[in-house]
Amino acid sequence: MTENKLSFEGAIREGWRLTKSRFGLWLSFALVYAALVVFNGISRRFIDAAAVSFLVALVIQVAQMYIGFNALALSLRLVDGQTGGFEDFFRPRTSFGWYLLATILFS
C-alpha cells in the first residue's frame, strides 16, 4: 500500500487551482451567502416582534448552514475529480440533519 503525502503548499496550490477553474461557481455561492447575510440584517431592522425576528434569523441561519454544507460536499466532489454546478448548493442531502445536530451539540 502506498501512502499519499500532500504538503501544505500542495494543498493550497490544488485548492487555488480548483477555485480558479470554477471561479463563477464560487462567486455565485458567495453572492447567495452574502444575500442571506444582508437579508438577515434587514429583517432584524424591520421586524419589531422579538419572536418573529428570532424565527426569521433562525431560518436564515439554517439556510446558511445548509448552503455551506452543500458547498463543502461540492468541494470534496471537485477535489475527487467529479463535476458539479450551482444547483448542488441546494441539493437535498439526508446527512444534513446529522450535520445540523452535530453543529448544535458542538455549539
ABEGO torsion letter per residue (X at the ends): XBBBBBBAAAAAAAAAAAAAAAAAAAAAAAAAAAAAAAAAAAAAAABABAAAAAAAAAAAAAAAAAAAAAAAAAAAAAAAGBBBBAAAAABBBAAAAAAAAAAAAAX
